[in-house]
Amino acid sequence: MTTKKKKSKAMKFLEKLTGGPLTFADLFRSIREGEEWTQEEYGKLLGLSRQKVCDIEKGRRLPSPEKAVEYAKILGYHPESFAKLIIEEQIKKAGLKLKVIDAA
């Protein structure tokens, strides 16, 4: 992803911890772990089964951009960040060499 903005210190820190660019799975899991919720508690809050939470955290399943925005709102995060990560991963999974750029 390229943007005209510099990466935030928090984003650089997360990428250093994860060893590469932040994925939706990394973000999704780190929010749950930061709040010290079990997968079952997290799922109940978001309307998901424990297994679906596990699948998202392991990167085996990606929610739709619409669902990602819904989760962001429930959790109190910026919906744009969640949607952007999902769209970037969909593009990558499709094997397209495209970049997601923030609108001015």
C-alpha positions in Angstrom: 0.0 0.0 0.0 1.2 3.4 -0.7 0.0 6.7 0.6 1.3 10.2 0.7 1.1 10.2 4.5 3.9 8.8 6.6 3.3 5.6 8.6 2.3 6.3 12.1 4.6 5.2 15.0 2.0 2.7 16.0 1.8 1.1 12.5 5.6 0.9 12.4 5.6 -0.8 15.8 3.0 -3.3 14.8 4.8 -4.2 11.6 8.0 -4.7 13.6 6.2 -7.0 16.0 4.6 -9.0 13.2 7.6 -9.1 11.0 6.0 -7.5 8.0 3.0 -5.5 6.7 0.0 -5.6 9.0 -2.7 -8.0 8.0 -6.4 -8.0 9.0 -5.7 -11.3 10.9 -2.9 -9.6 12.9 -5.1 -6.6 13.7 -8.1 -8.7 14.5 -6.2 -11.0 16.9 -4.2 -8.1 18.5 -7.4 -6.3 19.4 -8.8 -9.3 21.1 -5.6 -10.1 23.0 -5.1 -6.5 24.0 -8.6 -6.5 25.6 -7.8 -9.9 27.1 -11.0 -11.4 25.7 -11.4 -15.1 24.9 -12.3 -16.0 21.3 -15.7 -16.9 22.6 -16.2 -13.5 24.3 -14.9 -11.7 21.1 -17.2 -13.7 18.9 -20.2 -13.0 21.1 -19.5 -9.2 20.9 -19.2 -9.4 17.1 -21.9 -12.0 16.4 -19.5 -14.7 15.4 -18.8 -18.2 16.5 -15.6 -19.0 18.3 -14.5 -21.1 15.2 -15.1 -18.1 12.9 -13.0 -15.9 15.2 -10.2 -18.5 15.1 -10.4 -18.7 11.3 -10.2 -15.0 10.9 -7.3 -14.7 13.3 -5.4 -17.5 11.5 -6.0 -15.8 8.1 -8.1 -18.8 6.8 -11.1 -16.6 6.4 -11.6 -12.9 5.4 -14.7 -11.0 6.2 -16.3 -8.9 3.5 -15.4 -5.2 3.6 -19.0 -4.5 4.8 -18.5 -6.9 7.8 -15.1 -5.5 8.5 -16.6 -2.0 8.8 -19.3 -3.3 11.1 -16.7 -4.9 13.3 -14.7 -1.7 13.4 -17.7 0.3 14.5 -18.6 -2.2 17.3 -15.0 -2.2 18.5 -14.6 1.6 18.3 -12.0 1.7 15.5 -11.8 3.6 12.3 -13.9 1.7 9.7 -11.6 2.9 6.9 -8.6 1.1 8.3 -10.5 -2.2 8.6 -11.9 -1.9 5.1 -8.6 -1.0 3.6 -6.8 -4.0 5.0 -9.5 -6.3 3.7 -9.5 -4.8 0.2 -5.6 -5.0 0.1 -5.8 -8.7 1.0 -8.5 -9.4 -1.5 -6.3 -7.7 -4.2 -3.2 -9.7 -3.1 -5.1 -13.0 -3.0 -6.4 -12.3 -6.6 -2.8 -12.0 -7.7 -3.2 -8.4 -8.9 -0.4 -6.0 -8.8 -2.4 -3.0 -7.6 -2.0 -0.6 -4.8 -4.6 0.9 -2.5 -4.1 4.6 -2.1 -5.8 6.9 0.4 -8.1 9.4 -1.2 -6.9 13.0 -0.8 
